Amino acid sequence: MRRYLPILLISVFVLVTIITGSTSLQGYADKQNPENNIKSVNIYTTLPIEQLSILAQEYEKSQKVRVNLMPLSEVNLLTKIKLEMSAPQADIIIANSVLLEQAKQLNVLKPYTSEQTDIIPDRFKDAHNYWTGIWYDPMVFAANRDFLKTLPKAPARWNDLTQDSKYRIGITDFLAAEASANLFYTLISANGEAQTFSYLKKIHPQIVQYAKFLATPVRMAGMGEVDIAIATQSETIRYMNDKFPIALLYPEDGTSFVLTGSALIAGAKNEVEAKQFIDWLLQDTAQSTLYANSFYFIPTNPETLIYKYYDTKNMKLLNKKEIFSIEQKGQLLDKWVTTVRLSSK
């Protein structure tokens, strides 16, 4: 046994040296590779990736937190968070308020309040703090300035568009964009299905084009191809800033708006980082970053600097009185296509 004792001691020494060296090397590698220690936050979103990517880049640069974005359709997002309920892979959802409300009904969200969320007016957040609105984008009248000069009075209400059948109108197809479809559902909620369909049938002969993109009607108004575009405020301001001859008018009897918000997922792996990111989205840096990159959304936080750029005093927002199910939306759109969109002018 004594013959093997030196060999045994040498073996133990080598083993201890290997273990100690491995541990030291791992610690050294962690220090040399900061990627191993960087914090992160994972986000599921239905928004166009170009909107959130500029925010993600700004946040990563200033806060040293990696922002992982996964764009999904509304149906796929709801399906995914439901399947992952027991082991969430995302920390935050960023989407329109209707989808966030649907996620709330699936019991996958966790209420969150902070000094930042508390500033947001009640109409722009869930009553029980399951989600908070970040920004919104109303529908407006984008009128050609030369056209307005020919009128004794500018159109001020929705029914004013039908007073003169000579008005040429541009609008985005309700089937093509969320903001346009939201206008359709909001008008039905506010005025009833029968009255809304009657109105849409009246203006149908005046529609020059049911566009595929939100920007198209505004461009047409700027080029004089239509007299008035029913369009999002963000696209209208973008063309105005590009020196197109367009005037922005708010319907006095109210208009629809798409509210974008964020929500914390229950069981989020990076809950601390997620809460910090939600708060950051509501503050000046995030809103200014959007504005600087030509995304002209109105912040829900009235204390941000960018909020003061918008004429919210003359804006009346219509709240939807009911939320239509996916099946109901499909039925309403089908009815619009058959009775209005495809009818002869």
C-alpha positions in Angstrom: 0.0 0.0 0.0 2.9 2.3 0.8 4.2 1.9 -2.7 1.0 3.4 -4.1 0.7 6.2 -1.5 2.9 8.8 -3.4 0.9 8.0 -6.6 -2.4 8.5 -4.7 -1.2 11.8 -3.2 -0.1 13.1 -6.6 -3.5 12.1 -8.1 -5.4 14.0 -5.4 -3.2 17.0 -5.9 -3.7 17.0 -9.7 -7.5 16.6 -9.2 -7.7 19.5 -6.8 -5.6 21.6 -9.1 -7.9 20.9 -12.1 -11.0 21.7 -10.1 -9.5 24.9 -8.7 -8.2 25.9 -12.1 -11.6 25.2 -13.8 -13.4 27.4 -11.2 -10.9 30.2 -11.6 -11.1 30.0 -15.4 -14.9 30.1 -15.3 -14.8 33.2 -13.1 -12.2 34.7 -15.4 -14.3 33.9 -18.5 -17.4 35.5 -16.9 -15.4 38.7 -16.3 -13.9 38.7 -19.8 -17.3 38.0 -21.5 -19.9 40.4 -20.2 -22.5 38.7 -22.4 -22.7 36.0 -19.7 -23.9 38.5 -17.1 -26.0 40.9 -19.1 -29.6 41.3 -17.9 -32.5 40.8 -20.4 -36.2 41.2 -20.9 -38.3 39.2 -23.3 -41.3 40.8 -25.1 -44.1 39.4 -27.2 -45.7 42.0 -29.4 -48.2 42.5 -32.3 -46.7 45.9 -33.2 -44.6 46.4 -36.4 -41.1 45.5 -35.4 -39.6 48.8 -36.6 -41.6 50.7 -33.9 -40.2 48.7 -31.0 -36.7 48.0 -32.4 -35.8 51.7 -32.1 -37.0 51.6 -28.5 -35.1 48.4 -27.8 -31.9 49.8 -29.2 -32.2 53.0 -27.1 -32.9 51.0 -23.9 -30.1 48.6 -24.4 -27.7 51.5 -25.0 -28.7 53.5 -22.0 -29.7 50.7 -19.5 -27.4 47.9 -20.6 -30.3 45.5 -20.6 -30.9 43.3 -23.7 -34.4 43.5 -25.1 -35.5 40.4 -27.0 -38.5 41.1 -29.3 -40.8 38.4 -30.7 -43.4 39.8 -33.2 -46.5 37.7 -33.4 -50.0 37.9 -34.9 -52.8 38.5 -32.4 -54.1 34.9 -32.6 -50.6 33.4 -32.3 -49.7 35.6 -29.3 -52.8 34.7 -27.4 -52.3 31.0 -28.2 -48.6 31.1 -27.2 -49.1 32.8 -23.8 -51.9 30.4 -23.0 -49.7 27.4 -23.8 -46.8 28.8 -21.8 -48.9 29.7 -18.8 -47.1 27.2 -16.5 -43.7 28.2 -17.7 -43.8 31.7 -19.3 -41.1 32.4 -21.9 -41.9 36.2 -22.2 -41.9 38.9 -19.5 -44.0 41.6 -21.2 -46.7 41.9 -23.8 -46.9 45.1 -25.9 -50.1 45.3 -28.0 -53.3 47.1 -28.5 -55.6 47.5 -25.5 -58.2 45.1 -26.9 -55.7 42.2 -27.1 -54.3 43.1 -23.6 -57.9 42.8 -22.3 -58.2 39.4 -23.9 -54.9 38.3 -22.3 -56.2 39.5 -19.0 -59.2 37.2 -19.4 -56.8 34.3 -19.9 -55.4 34.9 -16.4 -51.9 35.2 -17.7 -51.2 38.8 -16.5 -50.0 40.1 -13.2 -51.1 43.5 -11.9 -48.4 46.1 -11.8 -48.4 49.7 -10.3 -45.7 52.2 -9.9 -45.2 55.9 -9.6 -45.1 56.0 -13.4 -48.2 54.0 -14.1 -50.1 56.0 -11.5 -49.7 59.1 -13.6 -51.6 57.6 -16.5 -55.3 58.7 -16.7 -57.7 56.0 -15.8 -59.2 55.8 -19.3 -55.9 54.6 -20.7 -55.3 51.7 -18.3 -57.0 48.7 -16.8 -59.1 49.4 -13.7 -57.2 46.7 -11.8 -53.7 47.5 -13.2 -53.4 44.4 -15.4 -52.2 46.6 -18.3 -51.2 50.2 -18.9 -51.5 52.3 -22.0 -48.3 53.8 -23.4 -49.5 55.8 -26.4 -52.5 56.2 -28.6 -53.3 57.2 -32.2 -56.6 58.8 -33.1 -58.4 58.9 -36.5 -58.7 62.4 -38.0 -59.7 64.3 -41.1 -56.7 65.1 -43.2 -57.9 67.7 -45.6 -56.2 69.2 -48.7 -55.6 72.9 -47.9 -56.5 74.1 -51.4 -59.8 72.2 -51.1 -60.5 73.9 -47.8 -60.1 77.3 -49.3 -63.0 76.6 -51.6 -65.4 75.9 -48.7 -67.3 78.5 -46.6 -66.7 76.2 -43.6 -64.4 73.3 -43.0 -66.0 69.9 -42.2 -66.3 69.5 -38.5 -68.4 66.4 -37.9 -68.7 63.0 -39.4 -72.0 63.9 -41.1 -70.5 66.9 -42.7 -68.7 64.5 -45.1 -72.1 63.6 -46.5 -73.5 67.1 -46.9 -71.8 67.6 -50.3 -71.6 64.5 -52.4 -68.8 66.2 -54.4 -66.3 65.6 -51.6 -63.8 63.1 -52.7 -62.8 60.9 -49.8 -60.0 58.5 -49.2 -59.9 55.8 -46.4 -58.0 52.7 -45.6 -60.0 49.4 -46.2 -61.4 48.1 -42.9 -59.9 44.7 -43.8 -56.4 46.1 -44.3 -55.4 47.9 -41.1 -56.2 47.6 -37.4 -56.7 51.4 -37.0 -59.2 51.5 -39.8 -61.1 48.5 -38.5 -61.1 50.0 -35.1 -62.9 53.1 -36.4 -65.5 50.8 -37.9 -66.1 49.0 -34.6 -66.1 52.2 -32.6 -68.7 53.9 -34.8 -70.9 50.8 -34.4 -70.4 50.9 -30.6 -71.2 54.6 -30.4 -74.0 54.9 -32.9 -75.4 51.4 -33.4 -75.0 49.0 -36.2 -78.0 50.2 -38.3 -76.9 53.9 -38.2 -73.3 53.1 -38.9 -74.1 51.0 -41.9 -76.4 53.7 -43.2 -73.6 56.3 -42.9 -71.1 54.1 -44.6 -73.5 53.5 -47.5 -73.9 57.3 -47.9 -70.2 58.0 -48.2 -69.4 55.0 -50.3 -70.1 56.7 -53.6 -67.6 59.4 -52.5 -64.8 57.0 -51.7 -62.1 57.4 -54.4 -60.1 54.5 -53.0 -60.2 52.0 -50.2 -56.5 51.9 -49.6 -54.4 48.9 -48.4 -52.1 51.1 -46.2 -52.7 53.8 -43.6 -50.4 56.2 -45.4 -52.1 56.1 -48.8 -55.2 58.2 -48.1 -53.0 60.9 -46.5 -50.7 61.0 -49.5 -53.7 61.2 -51.8 -55.0 64.2 -49.9 -51.6 65.9 -50.0 -51.4 65.3 -53.8 -54.9 66.6 -54.4 -56.2 63.2 -55.5 -58.8 63.3 -52.7 -60.3 66.2 -50.8 -60.4 64.6 -47.4 -58.7 61.5 -46.0 -60.0 59.6 -43.0 -56.7 58.7 -41.5 -54.5 58.2 -38.4 -53.1 61.3 -36.8 -49.6 59.8 -36.9 -49.6 59.5 -40.7 -51.2 62.9 -41.1 -48.5 64.6 -39.0 -45.8 62.7 -40.9 -46.9 64.1 -44.2 -47.5 67.5 -42.8 -43.9 67.5 -41.5 -42.8 66.5 -45.1 -44.4 69.8 -46.3 -47.5 68.3 -47.9 -50.4 70.8 -48.1 -52.6 69.1 -45.5 -54.7 70.4 -42.6 -55.5 68.2 -39.6 -59.1 68.4 -38.4 -60.6 66.6 -35.4 -64.2 65.4 -35.7 -66.1 67.4 -33.1 -68.5 64.6 -32.3 -65.6 62.3 -31.4 -63.3 59.8 -33.0 -61.8 56.4 -32.5 -58.2 55.7 -31.4 -55.9 52.7 -31.1 -54.4 52.5 -27.6 -51.1 50.6 -27.3 -50.2 49.3 -23.9 -47.9 47.0 -22.0 -48.6 44.2 -19.5 -46.5 42.1 -17.1 -46.8 38.4 -17.6 -47.5 36.4 -14.4 -44.5 34.3 -13.5 -42.1 36.3 -15.6 -38.5 35.1 -15.3 -37.1 38.7 -15.5 -39.8 40.5 -13.5 -37.6 43.2 -12.1 -36.2 44.1 -15.5 -39.7 43.9 -17.0 -41.1 46.4 -14.5 -38.3 48.8 -15.1 -38.8 48.6 -18.9 -42.6 49.2 -18.5 -41.8 52.3 -16.5 -39.2 53.5 -19.0 -41.7 53.3 -21.9 -43.9 55.8 -20.1 -41.2 58.4 -19.7 -39.6 61.1 -21.8 -36.7 59.2 -23.3 -38.9 56.5 -24.9 -41.5 59.0 -26.2 -38.9 61.3 -27.5 -37.2 58.4 -29.3 -40.4 57.6 -31.1 -41.0 61.2 -32.1 -37.4 61.7 -33.3 -37.9 58.6 -35.6 -41.2 60.0 -37.1 -43.6 57.9 -35.0 -46.1 60.6 -34.0 -48.1 58.8 -31.3 -49.7 60.7 -28.4 -48.2 59.7 -25.0 -50.7 58.6 -22.4 -48.4 60.3 -19.8 -49.5 63.9 -19.8 -46.3 64.9 -18.0 -43.9 64.0 -20.9 -42.5 66.8 -23.0 -43.8 65.2 -26.3 -47.4 65.3 -25.0 -47.3 69.1 -25.2 -46.8 68.9 -28.9 -50.3 67.6 -29.5 -53.6 69.5 -29.5 -55.4 67.2 -27.2 -57.8 69.9 -25.9 -59.7 69.9 -29.2 -59.8 66.1 -29.4 -62.9 64.1 -28.3 -62.2 60.4 -28.0 -64.9 57.9 -28.3 -64.7 54.9 -25.9 -66.0 51.7 -27.3 -69.0 50.6 -25.2 -68.5 47.0 -25.9 -65.7 44.7 -27.1 -66.6 42.5 -30.0 -65.4 38.9 -30.1 -63.3 37.7 -33.0 -66.4 36.0 -34.5 -68.5 39.1 -34.2 -65.8 41.3 -35.8 -65.7 38.8 -38.7 -69.5 38.9 -39.1 -69.5 42.7 -39.1 -66.7 42.9 -41.7 -68.4 40.4 -43.9 -71.6 42.4 -43.8 -69.7 45.6 -44.6 -68.0 43.9 -47.6 -71.2 42.5 -49.1 -73.6 45.5 -48.4 -71.2 48.4 -48.7 -67.7 47.7 -50.1 -68.8 45.6 -53.1 -72.0 47.5 -53.8 -72.2 49.6 -56.9 -71.7 53.3 -56.4 
